[in-house]
Amino acid sequence: MLRNFVLILFSVLIISSCSKKADDIPRSAKLCGDYLVSVRIVKIGMYHAQMFSRLDKKLVEEKDYIYPVTSNGVKAADLSDRVVKYDDNAIYLEGGVKLIACDASQDAERIQGVKGRVWVDCNITDQKNNRYYCTIYSAKDGSVLAKGGYVLNKFYWDEKERVSKYTRVKGRVSGLDYVYYGGVGITAKNKLVLMPEGLIDYPESRRSGLRVVYDKDGTVLKEEEY
């Protein structure tokens, strides 16, 4: 009797486990070749996709994608039913919409840059001295425009010398609201700007293939190709 009860309980646990795994696949996932693809919006212009194996229903990959145009992108919360094709670097939706794989984190902010929009992805590395490590991605194709260390400054316009001047920000500052990337500094609201300090790589920008070393005032000390 006890043996039969144990066998029944074991069977129930197996069925329950299998059901749970099946439930992990969103009902809206779209069949594309060997994969079931689920796409949802993270924020305007950024999307998260999960790819499940059609045969064993296991999650095989998940990554974030961007909508590579200057408009606000596709606003629907769930885009799964619009998927028509999937490959390693892109998801194609009905209407000719193409989502591009991008390594920018979901905390990244999309702002205006010198030549189109960019995704700015910054993480604080030294809170006491307001130092950050930032990566700037092109919103057009997800390529890395710049990456390296930046430090927070306050800027003001010197009317007499007709130049912008910077002073180091002291004390903790949270919630930077980025508004513009000028190719060097990352401007935020309230006259704040992240200026490069130390080594910055420019892998795929107009300075493609350059490493630039900046001093504490954002002045170029050295440039080298790689």
Backbone torsions as a table, in degrees:
resi	resn	phi	psi	omega
1	MET	NA	-48.7	179.5
2	LEU	-62.7	-38.4	-179.6
3	ARG	-63.5	-43.2	179.6
4	ASN	-63.0	-40.3	178.8
5	PHE	-62.6	-42.4	179.0
6	VAL	-63.4	-41.9	179.2
7	LEU	-64.2	-41.4	179.1
8	ILE	-64.8	-44.7	179.4
9	LEU	-61.1	-42.5	178.8
10	PHE	-61.9	-40.6	179.5
11	SER	-64.9	-40.7	179.4
12	VAL	-63.8	-40.9	179.6
13	LEU	-64.1	-40.1	178.8
14	ILE	-64.1	-46.2	-179.7
15	ILE	-62.8	-41.7	179.3
16	SER	-62.7	-41.4	179.5
17	SER	-63.9	-44.0	179.5
18	CYS	-64.0	-39.9	179.6
19	SER	-63.6	-38.9	180.0
20	LYS	-63.7	-41.8	179.6
21	LYS	-63.6	-40.0	180.0
22	ALA	-64.4	-36.4	-179.1
23	ASP	-69.1	-19.0	179.6
24	ASP	-66.7	-21.4	177.9
25	ILE	-86.6	117.6	178.9
26	PRO	-55.6	141.2	-178.9
27	ARG	-59.9	-26.7	-176.7
28	SER	-84.1	-3.3	-178.1
29	ALA	-54.0	138.2	-174.9
30	LYS	-103.8	134.1	178.4
31	LEU	-75.7	121.4	177.2
32	CYS	-133.0	97.7	-178.9
33	GLY	63.6	-118.3	-178.2
34	ASP	-91.1	7.3	-174.4
35	TYR	-129.7	151.4	167.0
36	LEU	-103.0	120.5	-171.8
37	VAL	-112.3	128.4	177.1
38	SER	-118.2	129.6	-178.8
39	VAL	-129.6	127.4	176.8
40	ARG	-131.9	156.1	179.9
41	ILE	-79.6	139.2	173.7
42	VAL	-98.0	-50.5	174.8
43	LYS	-158.2	170.9	-179.0
44	ILE	-56.4	120.1	178.2
45	GLY	93.6	-8.5	-179.8
46	MET	-129.5	138.8	-174.5
47	TYR	-137.1	151.4	178.6
48	HIS	-117.0	131.7	-178.1
49	ALA	-123.5	144.7	173.5
50	GLN	-122.1	134.9	178.7
51	MET	-116.7	121.9	179.8
52	PHE	-110.2	145.6	176.4
53	SER	-67.2	133.6	179.8
54	ARG	-66.0	-33.3	-174.3
55	LEU	-79.6	-54.0	-176.1
56	ASP	-104.5	2.8	175.1
57	LYS	61.6	25.1	179.0
58	LYS	-95.0	147.6	176.3
59	LEU	-69.7	122.0	-178.5
60	VAL	-108.3	-20.8	-180.0
61	GLU	-165.8	148.8	169.3
62	GLU	-150.4	140.7	-178.1
63	LYS	-159.7	170.4	179.1
64	ASP	-100.1	149.6	-178.1
65	TYR	-130.7	156.3	175.8
66	ILE	-121.2	156.8	175.2
67	TYR	-94.6	108.4	-167.0
68	PRO	-82.3	55.1	174.3
69	VAL	-138.7	173.4	-177.2
70	THR	-85.5	-9.7	179.1
71	SER	-79.0	-175.3	-174.1
72	ASN	-81.2	-1.7	176.8
73	GLY	84.7	-164.1	-177.4
74	VAL	-95.2	127.3	-169.7
75	LYS	-95.8	-11.0	-178.0
76	ALA	-59.9	141.0	-178.1
77	ALA	-65.7	-41.2	-178.7
78	ASP	-124.0	119.7	-176.6
79	LEU	-105.6	7.6	-173.0
80	SER	-55.8	-41.1	-176.0
81	ASP	-71.5	-8.8	180.0
82	ARG	-99.0	-2.9	-178.8
83	VAL	-70.4	131.2	177.3
84	VAL	-118.6	-19.3	-178.5
85	LYS	-160.3	149.7	178.3
86	TYR	-140.2	135.4	169.2
87	ASP	-137.2	-173.1	-171.9
88	ASP	-60.8	-32.9	-172.5
89	ASN	-116.6	0.7	-176.3
90	ALA	-155.0	153.0	171.7
91	ILE	-123.0	129.5	-177.4
92	TYR	-104.7	131.3	-179.9
93	LEU	-111.7	165.3	174.9
94	GLU	-57.6	148.9	178.7
95	GLY	84.4	13.2	177.3
96	GLY	78.5	15.0	179.7
97	VAL	-81.7	132.3	-179.0
98	LYS	-124.6	121.8	176.6
99	LEU	-97.0	131.1	-175.4
100	ILE	-104.5	134.0	177.0
101	ALA	-63.6	137.1	-179.1
102	CYS	-145.7	141.6	-178.2
103	ASP	-84.7	-0.8	178.6
104	ALA	-60.1	138.7	179.7
105	SER	-73.5	166.6	-179.5
106	GLN	-70.8	-10.0	175.5
107	ASP	-86.3	-8.4	-178.0
108	ALA	-62.4	152.1	178.5
109	GLU	-116.1	137.6	178.4
110	ARG	-94.4	121.3	-177.2
111	ILE	-134.1	173.7	178.3
112	GLN	-77.9	140.0	175.4
113	GLY	-121.0	-174.6	-179.1
114	VAL	-62.2	-44.2	-180.0
115	LYS	-125.0	76.4	-179.9
116	GLY	93.0	-177.8	-176.7
117	ARG	-83.3	158.2	179.4
118	VAL	-137.6	159.6	170.8
119	TRP	-103.3	124.5	179.1
120	VAL	-104.9	122.2	-176.7
121	ASP	-124.2	100.7	-174.9
122	CYS	-120.1	138.8	176.2
123	ASN	-129.5	133.5	-178.6
124	ILE	-73.1	133.9	-179.0
125	THR	-112.1	-21.4	179.9
126	ASP	-145.4	93.4	-174.4
127	GLN	-63.7	-37.3	-177.9
128	LYS	-61.7	-40.6	-177.5
129	ASN	-104.2	10.8	177.2
130	ASN	54.0	48.0	176.2
131	ARG	-101.6	142.7	-176.9
132	TYR	-131.7	155.2	167.1
133	TYR	-111.2	122.8	-175.3
134	CYS	-122.9	145.4	170.3
135	THR	-125.5	131.8	179.5
136	ILE	-111.8	123.5	-178.7
137	TYR	-110.1	144.5	172.9
138	SER	-70.8	132.1	176.7
139	ALA	-77.9	-6.9	179.7
140	LYS	-82.6	-42.8	-176.3
141	ASP	-139.2	4.9	177.9
142	GLY	78.8	5.2	-179.5
143	SER	-70.7	154.5	-179.5
144	VAL	-85.1	118.5	-179.5
145	LEU	-88.6	-36.8	-179.3
146	ALA	-159.3	151.2	175.1
147	LYS	-157.1	142.1	-180.0
148	GLY	154.9	-164.0	-175.7
149	GLY	-90.7	138.6	179.3
150	TYR	-132.6	154.9	179.4
151	VAL	-130.0	144.8	-174.1
152	LEU	-82.3	129.7	178.4
153	ASN	-128.9	161.4	169.0
154	LYS	-104.8	137.3	-179.5
155	PHE	-118.8	154.7	175.9
156	TYR	-150.3	160.6	-178.6
157	TRP	-96.2	120.8	176.7
158	ASP	-87.2	103.5	-174.9
159	GLU	-64.5	-35.1	-178.0
160	LYS	-68.7	-45.2	-178.7
161	GLU	-91.7	-8.1	178.4
162	ARG	58.7	43.8	177.8
163	VAL	-142.7	157.7	173.2
164	SER	-81.7	138.4	177.6
165	LYS	-123.9	156.2	-172.4
166	TYR	-128.6	143.9	173.5
167	THR	-129.0	140.9	-178.1
168	ARG	-67.5	135.3	178.6
169	VAL	-82.9	128.6	177.5
170	LYS	-108.8	146.7	-178.6
171	GLY	90.5	161.2	-175.8
172	ARG	-72.6	133.4	176.1
173	VAL	-127.3	127.6	-179.7
174	SER	-122.3	157.3	174.7
175	GLY	68.6	48.9	176.6
176	LEU	-62.1	134.4	-179.2
177	ASP	-112.4	95.0	-174.7
178	TYR	-71.9	143.6	-178.4
179	VAL	-128.5	-24.0	-174.5
180	TYR	-160.3	139.1	173.1
181	TYR	-114.8	117.3	-174.6
182	GLY	-97.5	11.7	-178.9
183	GLY	97.0	-17.8	176.5
184	VAL	-128.7	-69.9	179.9
185	GLY	-91.2	159.5	177.4
186	ILE	-114.6	106.1	-174.8
187	THR	-82.2	137.1	175.7
188	ALA	-121.1	171.1	178.1
189	LYS	-67.0	167.0	179.0
190	ASN	66.1	31.1	176.5
191	LYS	59.7	35.6	175.8
192	LEU	-103.9	149.5	179.3
193	VAL	-150.8	136.8	172.3
194	LEU	-89.8	114.7	-180.0
195	MET	-103.6	142.1	-180.0
196	PRO	-65.4	143.2	175.3
197	GLU	-143.9	126.5	-175.3
198	GLY	87.7	-147.3	-173.4
199	LEU	-87.8	126.5	174.8
200	ILE	-122.0	129.1	175.1
201	ASP	-93.2	139.3	174.3
202	TYR	-120.8	79.5	-173.6
203	PRO	-66.4	-42.5	-170.9
204	GLU	-137.7	28.2	178.9
205	SER	-97.5	-165.9	176.7
206	ARG	-65.7	-16.3	174.2
207	ARG	-99.8	26.8	-171.4
208	SER	-44.0	128.9	177.3
209	GLY	83.8	17.1	-179.7
210	LEU	-111.3	143.1	166.1
211	ARG	-112.9	127.6	-177.4
212	VAL	-121.7	133.1	177.0
213	VAL	-103.6	126.1	-179.6
214	TYR	-112.2	151.1	173.4
215	ASP	-87.4	-173.5	-175.8
216	LYS	-66.8	-16.0	178.7
217	ASP	-100.5	7.0	179.4
218	GLY	80.5	15.2	177.7
219	THR	-86.9	137.6	-179.3
220	VAL	-69.9	124.3	176.9
221	LEU	-99.8	-32.8	-174.2
222	LYS	-159.0	143.2	174.1
223	GLU	-128.2	138.9	176.0
224	GLU	-144.6	143.6	177.6
225	GLU	-88.2	154.3	175.3
226	TYR	-144.4	NA	NA
